[in-house]
C-alpha cells in the first residue's frame, strides 16, 4: 500500500471534528496588567511587603500566588508567578513560573528579589534579569514565612511552622540562630529584618515579643511587659539604615515605630484612616509603607497616608466558586462557598449578591427556575435553601441535622446528609444529589420527596437495572436532559450515569476506576477522576467537569467522549484561545445557556470561566512516517533519586502510621507504589500525589515508597512505621488556622471563633490502627471505625474533653475528632492546638480561635 493511500484511509477513519471552544474569564480576581496604574491594581491578599533604595515597592499576594513590583512611575509589573498555584519554572522567566502562597519578600542591594515560597517550603531568587531559581541551601524548611537579605549576603528566614529562624550564608550553608535547635525558644516566628550591623530582628508572634539576635546572643527589644507600648502580636518587622524599627501588631491593628534611641510611637489603623494593617516596610532610606490586605500607602510625618497601590475591593473577585447556574435572561448565579453567598452577574455586566445570610453556611450548588427562583444546596448544614428575588433566604428542606428521612412526605419533614448539588427540570421538580446518603432524590412540584436513584449504600451498579436499586457512591452533580433523562455525576465511582423517565439506570461514562483516558472512544471505556459538575445541551450532549483531571469533557449522543477544555495539568492559562490548550485547577460546577455557551466554576483558580463554541475546523493530521524511517527512541528514564514523602496534613517528613494519608512529590502521571504494590491514590495537585499507607504496615518496620515514571522507578524512600504519627489538617500549608468545623457546620476562623465550652470537629491523619480496620483507599462506612490508641486534645494549656473520635465518613485515612473546647478559664483569642494519639503529638504551629 503506498503512502498516499495510507494517509487517505487514516483521514477517513477519523471521527467527525468535535466542536471546539474558546475560553475567557467572566468573574475572578483581576490579573493586573503589566504597565497599568498601580492605583487601579487589585490584590487578593497582601502578605508580604518590601521596598528598595530606588523607591520601588514589592508586594507578595499569597492568595493570588504572585509577586508584584510598583515602579517609581506608578505602574505595576509582575515579578514572579502566573496566578495559578504550583512549583515550576526554575531557570526560566519568573513571570512564567508558578508559586504557592508566597509570603515574605526581600530585596538585596544588587536588585535580586528573594521570595519565601511558603506553600512549596523553599526560598526562590529572582535575579535582576528576571530569571527565577531556587536558593540552594542545607536548611530544610517546613513553612518559610518571611525573609530578610543582609548587606553581608546572608539571608535570614523565619520557618513559621518549625518555630525557628535560619541564617543562610551566600554559599548555602545554613544554621539555626533562634528557635528549635538553639538556646532561644520561638513560637510561630513571622517577620525578620536585618539591621546592617550583623543583627536580625525577629517577630516572635506566638510569644508576643520582638527579639534581636546578633553575635550568638539574643535580646528582647519589645514585649508586652515593656514599659513602652508593648509588642502585641507582632507579625512584620522592618528596619532602615538609621536603626529605626517598624513593626505590625495584628492583635491591636496598629503600627509600632521604635527609634535607635528607644523612643516608641504607636499608630492605630484608625489614626491612619486604614481599616486593617497587615504589613509594613521601611526602605533603606527610611521611607515607610503600610499595607492592608488590599492596598499599600506611603507614610509621611504630618500628612495623610498617600495611596500608592490598590486599596479597593475587586468586585469580580470570588472566594471558592463551586457551583454555577444561568437563567433564561443570561444572568449567571455562582455558589461562592468560601464567602457563604450566592453571587450574580447580569447580562449588562452588573455584579451583585443574589443571596447572603446565616442560612448559607456552605453553599456548594445553585439552580434556577422561572417559577421557583433560586435554590442552593448547603452542604454542611444539610439543608436546601431558597432565595427570593429580594435576596431573602429561607429553608426549603432540612432541619440542619444529617439524616435520611422524608421520602413520601413533604420536604419540610425531610432530612439530608451533605447535599452536594441541585437541579430543576422543565416542570419545576428539584433534584438533589444527597451525597452522603448516596442517593439522588426529588422534591416534586407538590413538595413531596422521593428517591430517584441509589440505595443508600455506596456501591457500583451495572447498567440495566432499576435506578432505585442501583447503588451510587457520593453523587456530586445532577442535570436534566431534553428528553427527561436524569444525569448523575457518580463521583465516588469516577463515572456518569443516566436514569431514564422509566427509571432504568445506565452508565454513560467512566469505568469505575479513577484515571484519565479514553478521548475519542466510547465514554463507557474512558476513565474519569471525581467528576463534580454536569450540564446537558439541547441535542442531548453531556458536558462534565472531570474535576481532578482538570478538564471539561463532552459525551456526544453517540456515546463518544472528548475533552473540550483543559490540557490535564492544573494551572491557569489559555484565556482567549483554544480551550483544549487551556489550564484549569479543579473545575466543578457546569451550566449551559440557550446558545450553547458553557459556564464553569474553576474552583482553585477562584474564577468562573465561559466556553464559547467556535467555528469548526477540520482536524490537523500529521501523517505517519513512511516505511524505512527508524522509530523514535524511547527517552531514557530519569536517574533514581530520593522521594519526598510527607504527612498530608502537617506536610512534615517523619514516620508513617498504618492507614495514614501521605503526600509524595511526583507528577500526576506518576504511579506511587508502597512495598512494590500500587498505593490507593486519593488526590493529585501540582507536583504532588496523595496516597494511603497500608493498614498492614507494622509499627517498628519500614515501608518503601516508589515513584514510577515511564514504566520504571524514578525515586524511592524507605520510611519508618510508627504506631501513630498524627498531623492536623489546616486551612493551608500545614500550620496556622486548623481546618475545624463548629456544630453548625461552619468553619472556625477569626471571624467565626468557637464558643468556649462548645464542641468542634477537627480532622487528623496518622492516627494509626482503627477498629474495625477499614479497607485501604476507601472512606469509612458505618459502623465508623475508631482509633485503637487513646486520643487527647489540648488547646492552649488546657486539656479538652474528647467526645468522640472515629473515621471521617467518606474520607480515606482521616479521623474526625469531636472535642469540647475549654471553658471560661481559658482566655479567648488565637490559641495553639495539639492532638496526641498514643503519646505521639501533632505538628507545632496549629491554631484555633476561641471567643
C-alpha positions, 0 to 999 in steps of 0.5 A: 500500500503506498503512502498516499493511500495510507494517509487517505484511509487514516483521514477517513477513519477519523471521527467527525471534528468535535466542536471546539471552544474558546475560553475567557474569564467572566468573574475572578480576581483581576490579573493586573496588567503589566504597565497599568496604574498601580492605583487601579491594581487589585490584590487578593491578599497582601502578605508580604511587603518590601521596598528598595533604595530606588523607591520601588515597592514589592508586594507578595499576594499569597492568595493570588500566588504572585509577586508584584513590583510598583515602579517609581512611575506608578505602574505595576509589573509582575515579578514572579508567578502566573496566578495559578498555584504550583512549583515550576519554572526554575531557570526560566522567566519568573513571570512564567513560573508558578508559586504557592502562597508566597509570603515574605519578600526581600530585596538585596542591594544588587536588585535580586528579589528573594521570595519565601515560597511558603506553600512549596517550603523553599526560598526562590531568587529572582535575579535582576534579569528576571530569571527565577531559581531556587536558593540552594541551601542545607536548611530544610524548611517546613513553612518559610514565612518571611525573609530578610537579605543582609548587606553581608549576603546572608539571608535570614528566614523565619520557618513559621511552622518549625518555630525557628529562624535560619541564617543562610550564608551566600554559599548555602550553608545554613544554621539555626540562630533562634528557635528549635535547635538553639538556646532561644525558644520561638513560637510561630516566628513571622517577620525578620529584618536585618539591621546592617550591623550583623543583627536580625530582628525577629517577630516572635508572634506566638510569644508576643515579643520582638527579639534581636539576635546578633553575635550568638546572643539574643535580646528582647527589644519589645514585649508586652511587659515593656514599659513602652507600648508593648509588642502585641502580636507582632507579625512584620518587622522592618528596619532602615539604615538609621536603626529605626524599627517598624513593626505590625501588631495584628492583635491591636491593628496598629503600627509600632515605630521604635527609634535607635534611641528607644523612643516608641510611637504607636499608630492605630489603623484608625489614626491612619484612616486604614481599616486593617494593617497587615504589613509594613516596610521601611526602605533603606532610606527610611521611607515607610509603607503600610499595607492592608490586605488590599492596598499599600500607602506611603507614610509621611510625618504630618500628612495623610497616608498617600495611596500608592497601590490598590486599596479597593475591593475587586468586585469580580473577585470570588472566594471558592466558586463551586457551583454555577447556574444561568437563567433564561435572561443570561444572568449567571448565579455562582455558589461562592462557598468560601464567602457563604453567598450566592453571587450574580452577574447580569447580562449588562455586566452588573455584579451583585449578591443574589443571596447572603445570610446565616442560612448559607453556611456552605453553599456548594450548588445553585439552580434556577427556575422561572417559577421557583427562583433560586435554590442552593444546596448547603452542604454542611448544614444539610439543608436546601435553601431558597432565595427570593428575588429580594435576596431573602433566604429561607429553608426549603428542606432540612432541619440542619441535622444529617439524616435520611428521612422524608421520602413520601412526605413533604420536604419540610419533614425531610432530612439530608446528609451533605447535599452536594448539588441541585437541579430543576427540570422543565416542570419545576421538580428539584433534584438533589444529589444527597451525597452522603446518603448516596442517593439522588432524590426529588422534591416534586412540584407538590413538595413531596420527596422521593428517591430517584436513584441509589440505595443508600449504600455506596456501591457500583451498579451495572447498567440495566437495572432499576435506578432505585436499586442501583447503588451510587457512591457520593453523587456530586452533580445532577442535570436534566436532559431534553428528553427527561433523562436524569444525569448523575455525576457518580463521583465516588465511582469516577463515572456518569450515569443516566436514569431514564423517565422509566427509571432504568439506570445506565452508565454513560461514562467512566469505568469505575476506576479513577484515571484519565483516558479514553478521548475519542472512544466510547465514554463507557471505556474512558476513565474519569477522576471525581467528576463534580459538575454536569450540564446537558445541551439541547441535542442531548450532549453531556458536558462534565467537569472531570474535576481532578483531571482538570478538564471539561469533557463532552459525551456526544449522543453517540456515546463518544467522549472528548475533552473540550477544555483543559490540557490535564495539568492544573494551572491557569492559562489559555484565556482567549484561545483554544480551550483544549490548550487551556489550564484549569485547577479543579473545575466543578460546577457546569451550566449551559445557556440557550446558545450553547455557551458553557459556564464553569466554576474553576474552583482553585483558580477562584474564577468562573470561566465561559466556553464559547463554541467556535467555528469548526475546523477540520482536524490537523493530521500529521501523517505517519512516517513512511516505511524505512524511517527508524522509530523514535527512541524511547527517552531514557528514564530519569536517574533514581533519586530520593522521594519526598514523602510527607504527612498530608496534613502537617506536610512534615517528613517523619514516620508513617502510621498504618492507614495514614494519608501521605503526600509524595512529590511526583507528577500526576502521571506518576504511579506511587507504589508502597512495598512494590504494590500500587498505593490507593491514590486519593488526590493529585495537585501540582507536583504532588500525589496523595496516597494511603499507607497500608493498614498492614504496615507494622509499627517498628518496620519500614515501608518503601515508597516508589515513584514510577515514571515511564514504566520504571522507578524514578525515586524511592524512600524507605520510611519508618512505621510508627504506631501513630504519627498524627498531623492536623489538617489546616486551612493551608500549608500545614500550620496556622488556622486548623481546618475545624468545623463548629456544630453548625457546620461552619468553619472556625476562623477569626471571624467565626471563633468557637464558643468556649465550652462548645464542641468542634470537629477537627480532622487528623491523619496518622492516627494509626490502627482503627477498629474495625480496620477499614479497607485501604483507599476507601472512606469509612462506612458505618459502623465508623471505625475508631482509633485503637490508641487513646486520643487527647486534645489540648488547646492552649494549656488546657486539656479538652474533653474528647467526645468522640473520635472515629473515621471521617465518613467518606474520607480515606485515612482521616479521623474526625475528632469531636472535642469540647473546647475549654471553658471560661478559664481559658482566655479567648483569642488565637490559641495553639492546638495539639492532638496526641494519639498514643503519646505521639503529638501533632505538628507545632504551629496549629491554631484555633480561635476561641471567643 
